[in-house]
Amino acid sequence: MIIAAAVIILLGLLAFSARWTWWRSAAPGMKVLCYHKIGVPPAGSRLKELWVSAEKFRSQVKYLLDNGYTTLFFSDLKKLYDAGAPLPEKAVLITFDDGYENNHSVAWPILKELGAKGNIFVVYNTIGKTNLWHNPASEAWVNMATLAQLKEMQDSGVMEYGSHTMNHPHLSALKLEDAAWEMAESKRQLEAAFGREMCAFAYPYGDGAYAPAIREKALAAGYTFDFSFRQGKTPWPWDRAGATIDRLFIRGGDNNWDLALQLKCGASRL
C-alpha cells in the first residue's frame, strides 16, 4: 500500500510538472523577451500578468547576464541583418510594449545598473499621457513616460525605441488606409522626436501581424523588423518576406526557471 501510494504521488507530481516544458527539446531561433509594466499592479487590476515586479525583473536580467547572454538594441539587430551576419551565440532582445512611466522609473535604473540594453515600442500619441486604450474598469490608467524621460533613457545609451502605432488600436478593425497611417505616421513622428531611425515595429495586441494586407503596409512604411505578440522564437537568418518576428511573453508570475525554459524551448508552460 505504501509503495502504491508513493507511485501515485510520484505520477501526480510528474503530471503536474509536465505543464512546464522542461521535457521539450531546445528550439532554435531568435530570443526576444516581451515585457509591459515593471512594478506593482494597481488595486483591482485584472491584467496583473502584464506587471513584473522590480525584484523579479532585476533577477531575470541578472540571470541573462550571469549566463552569458548579450543584450541587443534594435539597431544592433539591424546591423547584423543588413550584413547577413549570424547572431551572437547567446543573443537576446529585451523589449517593452507601450512606453510606461515605470519603464523609466523602475526598469531603466535596473538595466543601467546591470549593464543591459532595452528596447521600448512607443505609442506616440500617449507619450506623457496615460494608457487610454485600456478599459479602466479592468485596468486602471497609469502614466506613460514623458518625452523628456524617453530622451533621457535614449541619451544614457541604455534604451532604444521602436513604434507601437499612434494610438494603440486593433489594426484589423480599421480601414486598411487608416491602419497604414497608424504605422507610417508613428514612424515619422518618432523619428522626428528622437532624431534616429525607427527600424522596428510591434503590432498592438499582435493584431495584424498575420494579416497579409496589414503586414504589407507595415513593411511598406519602412520598418526593417515587425514583431508579433505570438509566443515563440523565430529562425535567424530571418525571412523578412515570410513572417513577422515572434516573442517570449514574460508574465508577472514567471520565475527564473520559467525564463530559462522560455529561452531554451520558446515557451515555459503548456
C-alpha positions in Angstrom: 0.0 0.0 0.0 2.8 2.4 0.9 4.6 1.7 -2.4 1.4 2.1 -4.4 0.7 5.4 -2.7 4.2 6.6 -3.4 3.9 5.7 -7.0 0.6 7.5 -7.3 2.1 10.6 -5.7 5.2 10.4 -8.0 3.0 10.1 -11.1 0.9 13.0 -9.9 4.0 15.2 -9.5 5.3 14.2 -12.9 1.9 15.0 -14.5 1.9 18.4 -12.7 5.5 19.2 -13.7 4.7 18.3 -17.3 2.7 21.5 -17.5 6.2 23.1 -17.8 8.3 22.5 -20.9 11.4 21.0 -19.3 10.9 17.8 -21.2 10.9 19.5 -24.6 13.9 19.7 -26.9 15.7 23.0 -27.3 14.1 25.2 -30.0 16.4 27.2 -32.2 15.8 30.8 -33.1 16.0 34.5 -32.1 15.1 35.2 -28.4 13.0 38.3 -27.9 11.6 38.9 -24.4 8.3 40.9 -24.2 7.6 42.9 -21.1 5.0 45.6 -20.4 4.9 47.2 -17.0 7.5 46.9 -14.2 6.4 47.5 -10.7 3.3 46.8 -8.5 -0.1 46.5 -10.3 -2.8 48.9 -9.1 -5.6 47.6 -6.9 -8.3 45.7 -8.8 -6.1 45.1 -11.8 -7.3 42.3 -14.0 -4.2 42.4 -16.1 -1.7 41.5 -13.3 0.2 39.2 -15.7 1.3 42.3 -17.6 3.1 43.5 -14.4 6.5 42.1 -13.4 7.8 43.2 -10.0 11.1 45.2 -9.8 12.6 42.3 -7.9 11.7 39.7 -10.5 12.8 41.9 -13.4 16.2 42.6 -11.8 16.6 38.8 -11.1 15.7 38.0 -14.7 18.1 40.5 -16.2 20.9 39.3 -13.8 20.1 35.7 -14.9 20.7 36.7 -18.5 24.0 38.4 -17.8 25.2 35.7 -15.4 24.5 33.1 -18.0 26.4 34.8 -20.8 23.6 36.4 -22.8 24.3 39.5 -24.9 21.5 42.0 -24.9 20.9 43.8 -28.2 19.3 47.0 -29.4 17.1 47.1 -32.5 20.0 48.9 -34.2 22.4 46.1 -33.3 20.0 43.6 -34.8 19.6 45.7 -38.0 23.4 45.8 -38.5 23.5 42.0 -38.3 20.5 41.7 -40.6 21.9 44.1 -43.2 25.3 42.3 -43.1 23.7 38.9 -43.4 25.6 38.0 -40.2 24.8 35.4 -37.5 23.5 36.4 -34.1 25.9 36.2 -31.2 25.8 32.8 -29.7 23.6 33.9 -26.7 21.8 37.0 -28.1 18.6 38.3 -26.6 16.4 41.4 -27.1 14.6 42.8 -24.1 11.5 44.6 -25.3 8.8 46.6 -23.6 5.4 47.4 -25.1 3.7 50.8 -24.9 6.1 53.1 -23.1 5.0 53.3 -19.5 6.5 55.7 -16.9 7.5 52.7 -14.8 9.9 51.7 -17.7 11.7 54.9 -16.8 11.4 54.9 -13.0 11.8 51.1 -12.4 13.2 49.2 -15.4 15.7 51.7 -16.7 17.7 52.1 -13.4 18.0 48.3 -13.2 19.2 47.9 -16.8 21.6 50.8 -16.3 23.0 49.3 -13.0 23.5 45.8 -14.5 24.8 47.0 -17.9 22.0 45.6 -20.1 20.2 47.1 -23.1 16.5 47.5 -23.5 14.0 48.5 -26.3 10.6 50.1 -26.0 7.8 50.1 -28.5 6.3 53.5 -28.0 2.7 54.6 -28.7 3.3 58.1 -30.0 0.0 59.9 -29.1 0.1 58.7 -25.5 3.6 60.0 -24.7 3.3 61.9 -21.4 -0.4 60.9 -21.0 -2.0 57.6 -19.9 -2.8 54.2 -21.3 -6.1 55.4 -22.8 -6.7 52.2 -24.8 -7.3 50.2 -21.6 -10.8 50.0 -20.1 -10.3 51.5 -16.6 -12.9 49.0 -15.3 -10.3 46.2 -15.8 -7.0 48.1 -15.7 -6.5 51.5 -14.1 -5.0 54.1 -16.2 -1.3 54.6 -15.4 1.1 57.3 -16.6 3.1 56.9 -19.7 6.7 58.1 -20.0 7.1 61.7 -21.0 9.2 62.8 -24.0 11.9 64.1 -21.6 12.0 60.7 -19.8 12.3 58.8 -23.1 15.0 61.1 -24.3 16.9 60.7 -21.0 16.8 56.9 -21.4 18.0 57.1 -25.0 20.8 59.5 -24.2 22.0 57.2 -21.4 22.8 54.5 -24.0 20.6 52.0 -22.3 17.3 52.2 -24.2 16.2 52.4 -27.9 12.8 52.7 -29.4 10.5 51.3 -32.0 6.9 52.1 -33.0 3.7 50.7 -31.5 1.4 52.9 -33.7 0.0 56.3 -33.0 -2.9 55.3 -30.8 -2.7 51.5 -30.0 -5.7 50.4 -32.0 -6.8 46.9 -33.2 -5.4 47.4 -36.7 -7.7 44.8 -38.2 -10.7 46.8 -37.0 -9.6 49.9 -39.0 -9.9 50.6 -42.7 -6.7 49.5 -44.4 -5.6 53.1 -45.2 -6.2 54.1 -41.6 -4.1 51.1 -40.3 -1.4 52.1 -42.8 -1.5 55.7 -41.4 -1.1 54.4 -37.8 2.0 52.6 -38.7 3.6 55.1 -41.1 2.8 58.3 -39.2 4.1 56.9 -35.9 7.4 56.1 -37.6 7.6 59.6 -39.0 6.7 61.3 -35.7 9.0 59.1 -33.5 12.0 59.7 -35.9 11.4 63.4 -35.7 11.2 63.3 -31.9 14.3 61.2 -31.3 16.4 62.0 -34.3 17.1 58.5 -35.3 15.7 55.7 -37.4 12.8 53.6 -36.1 13.6 50.3 -37.7 11.3 48.2 -35.5 7.5 48.0 -35.2 5.2 45.9 -32.9 1.6 45.3 -33.7 -0.7 46.3 -30.7 -2.3 43.1 -29.3 -0.5 41.3 -32.1 -3.4 42.2 -34.3 -2.5 42.4 -37.9 0.8 40.5 -37.6 -0.6 37.6 -39.6 -3.0 39.6 -41.9 -1.1 39.9 -45.2 -2.6 43.2 -46.2 -1.8 44.9 -42.9 1.7 43.4 -42.7 2.4 44.6 -46.3 1.6 48.1 -45.1 3.9 47.8 -42.1 6.9 46.8 -44.3 6.0 49.4 -46.9 6.2 52.1 -44.1 9.9 51.4 -44.0 10.4 49.2 -40.9 13.1 46.6 -41.2 11.6 44.5 -38.4 8.0 43.8 -37.4 7.2 41.9 -34.1 4.2 39.9 -33.2 2.7 39.0 -29.9 2.7 35.3 -30.6 4.7 33.1 -28.3 7.8 31.6 -29.8 11.2 32.1 -31.3 11.9 33.0 -35.0 14.7 31.5 -37.1 17.7 33.5 -37.9 18.7 34.4 -40.6 15.2 35.9 -40.7 12.9 35.6 -43.7 11.5 39.1 -43.7 9.0 38.4 -46.5 7.9 35.2 -45.0 6.8 36.0 -41.4 6.9 38.5 -38.6 9.1 38.0 -35.5 7.6 36.2 -32.5 8.4 37.0 -28.9 8.6 35.4 -25.5 6.0 36.9 -23.2 7.2 37.3 -19.6 4.3 37.1 -17.2 4.1 38.6 -13.7 4.2 35.1 -12.1 7.2 33.9 -14.0 10.4 33.0 -12.2 13.9 32.4 -13.4 13.1 28.7 -14.3 10.3 30.0 -16.5 12.7 32.4 -18.1 15.3 29.6 -18.7 12.6 27.4 -20.3 11.4 30.3 -22.5 14.9 30.9 -23.7 15.5 27.2 -24.4 12.2 26.0 -25.7 10.3 29.1 -26.8 7.7 28.6 -24.0 7.8 27.8 -20.3 4.3 26.3 -19.8 1.7 24.5 -21.9 
